[in-house]
Amino acid sequence: MEVKVCGMREPENIRNLISEVKPDWMGLIFYSKSPRFVSDDLAVQISELEINKVGVFVNSDLETILEKVADFGLKAIQLHGNESPEFVQNLAEKSDCEIWKVISVKDEIEWESLKSYLPFVSKFLFDTATAVHGGSGKRFDWKVLETYPFDKGFLLSGGLDEESADEVLALRQQIPQLQGVDLNSKFEDAPGIKNIEKLKRFTKIIRP
């Protein structure tokens, strides 16, 4: 199971995350309305750290995304807005990064609408639909994923906490395309400040 910890912002907290939790991915949020928004000066402070960095964008233009890829050394681009398949195709042609498309879930998922993304994304990420584009601490009904029709892998997000680990592993038994989890607000002491001990306990269960 892959573990992504999102919404990182503080250099010391980031260093502790890398050394003690060792997640597969670390998410940096480039959405200015987020309380976990990352400023440009962080790029220099974390440039030499060994971690796969994911940039989280909400309806950003292509130029801005590519600038952040270069400045922060991103390995993946997470699109959390209303980006069209055509936009994703254009981005895929201009970047070597993995591209992850977030699907915001309310009561159901229209699988047919996702087909046009399949050639251009590395994975989907299913998160709870909110006005703030993530970090809500709210969980959607995972039953909607039981009809997932694609071979493409996906990450699970939205309200995951320490008590979710066993449930996630059970869901993986049902849906092998579930590749991993995206952890954020339920593992924080404050926005952008992760509780390392909580993350270590969760990771030990999900990825023994």
C-alpha positions in Angstrom: 0.0 0.0 0.0 1.3 3.4 -0.9 1.1 6.1 1.7 0.9 9.8 0.7 0.9 12.5 3.4 -0.6 15.7 2.0 -0.6 19.3 3.1 3.0 19.5 4.3 4.4 23.0 4.7 6.9 23.3 7.6 10.5 22.3 7.0 11.2 20.7 10.4 7.9 18.8 10.2 8.8 17.6 6.7 12.2 16.4 7.8 10.6 14.4 10.7 8.0 13.0 8.3 10.7 11.7 5.9 13.0 10.2 8.6 10.4 8.7 10.8 7.3 7.9 8.7 9.0 7.4 5.3 5.9 7.9 3.2 5.9 7.0 -0.5 4.7 10.5 -1.4 4.5 14.0 0.2 1.8 16.4 -1.0 2.4 20.1 -1.4 -0.7 22.3 -1.9 -0.5 25.1 -4.5 -4.0 26.3 -4.0 -4.0 29.8 -2.4 -7.3 29.4 -0.6 -6.0 26.4 1.4 -4.7 26.8 4.9 -1.9 24.5 3.9 -0.8 26.6 0.9 2.9 26.3 0.2 4.9 29.5 -0.4 7.7 29.6 -3.0 10.5 29.9 -0.5 9.9 26.4 0.7 11.4 25.1 -2.5 14.9 26.0 -1.5 14.5 24.6 2.0 13.4 21.2 0.9 15.3 20.9 -2.4 17.8 18.3 -1.2 15.4 16.1 0.7 14.8 12.6 -0.6 11.1 12.3 -1.0 8.7 12.0 -3.9 6.8 15.3 -4.1 3.3 15.6 -5.4 2.0 19.1 -6.3 -1.7 19.6 -5.6 -3.4 22.1 -8.0 -7.0 23.4 -8.4 -7.9 24.7 -11.8 -4.4 26.2 -12.3 -3.1 27.1 -15.8 -0.6 24.9 -17.5 2.3 27.4 -17.2 1.9 27.7 -13.4 1.8 23.9 -13.0 5.0 23.5 -15.1 6.7 26.2 -13.1 6.0 24.5 -9.8 7.1 21.2 -11.3 10.5 22.7 -12.1 10.9 24.8 -8.9 10.0 22.0 -6.5 11.2 19.0 -8.4 7.7 17.4 -8.4 7.3 13.8 -9.4 3.5 13.8 -9.6 0.8 16.4 -10.4 -2.5 16.0 -8.5 -5.4 17.8 -10.2 -8.1 18.6 -7.7 -10.4 20.9 -9.8 -12.6 20.7 -12.9 -9.7 20.0 -15.3 -11.0 18.6 -18.6 -9.6 15.5 -20.3 -8.2 17.8 -23.0 -6.3 19.8 -20.4 -4.9 16.6 -18.8 -3.8 15.4 -22.2 -2.0 18.6 -22.9 -0.3 18.5 -19.5 0.7 14.9 -20.0 2.3 15.8 -23.3 4.4 18.6 -21.7 5.4 16.9 -18.4 7.1 13.7 -17.4 5.3 13.7 -14.1 2.7 11.2 -13.1 -0.7 12.8 -13.3 -3.4 12.0 -10.7 -6.9 13.1 -11.3 -9.0 13.7 -8.2 -12.6 12.7 -8.3 -14.7 14.5 -5.7 -17.4 12.1 -4.4 -20.9 13.0 -3.2 -23.4 10.2 -3.4 -22.4 8.3 -6.5 -19.8 8.3 -9.3 -20.5 8.4 -13.0 -17.9 6.0 -14.2 -18.5 6.7 -17.9 -17.4 10.3 -17.4 -14.0 9.1 -16.3 -13.1 7.0 -19.3 -11.7 9.9 -21.3 -9.1 10.5 -18.6 -7.8 6.9 -18.6 -5.1 7.3 -21.3 -3.5 10.3 -19.6 -3.6 9.7 -15.9 -1.4 7.4 -13.8 -4.1 7.0 -11.2 -7.3 8.4 -9.8 -7.8 9.7 -6.3 -11.2 9.6 -4.7 -11.9 12.3 -2.1 -15.0 13.7 -0.3 -16.6 16.5 -2.3 -16.3 19.8 -0.4 -16.2 23.5 -1.3 -12.6 23.7 0.0 -11.2 21.0 -2.3 -9.9 18.6 0.3 -8.7 18.6 3.9 -12.3 18.5 5.2 -11.9 15.6 7.5 -15.1 14.2 6.1 -15.5 10.7 4.7 -17.6 9.6 1.8 -19.5 6.2 1.5 -16.9 3.8 0.3 -19.6 1.5 -1.1 -19.7 3.6 -4.2 -16.2 2.2 -5.0 -17.4 -1.4 -5.1 -18.4 -1.0 -8.7 -15.1 0.5 -9.8 -14.8 -0.7 -13.4 -11.2 0.1 -14.4 -7.8 -1.6 -14.2 -6.2 1.8 -13.4 -5.2 2.0 -9.7 -6.5 4.7 -7.3 -5.8 6.3 -4.0 -8.4 6.7 -1.2 -8.8 10.0 0.6 -11.3 11.9 2.7 -11.5 11.7 6.5 -9.0 8.9 7.0 -7.8 8.6 10.6 -5.9 6.1 12.8 -9.0 4.0 13.1 -9.4 3.6 9.3 -6.4 1.4 8.7 -8.1 -2.0 9.1 -11.1 -0.8 7.1 -8.8 0.3 4.3 -7.1 -3.1 4.2 -10.5 -4.8 4.1 -11.5 -2.6 1.2 -8.3 -3.6 -0.6 -9.3 -7.2 -0.4 -12.6 -6.3 -2.2 -11.0 -3.9 -4.7 -7.4 -4.7 -5.6 -7.1 -1.5 -7.7 -6.9 0.4 -4.4 -3.2 1.2 -4.4 -2.9 3.4 -1.3 -4.1 6.2 0.9 -3.9 10.0 1.1 -3.6 11.3 4.6 -4.2 14.8 5.7 -6.3 16.7 8.3 -7.1 13.8 10.7 -3.3 13.5 11.3 -2.7 17.1 12.1 -2.1 19.1 15.3 -2.8 22.3 13.2 -3.2 22.9 9.5 0.0 22.0 7.8 1.6 20.4 11.0 1.4 16.6 11.0 1.4 14.5 14.1 4.3 12.2 13.4 3.3 9.6 16.0 -0.2 9.2 14.6 1.2 8.7 11.1 3.8 6.1 12.3 1.0 4.1 14.0 -1.2 4.2 11.0 1.6 3.3 8.6 2.7 0.4 10.7 -0.7 -1.2 10.2 -1.3 -0.3 6.6 2.2 -1.1 5.4 3.7 -3.6 7.9 
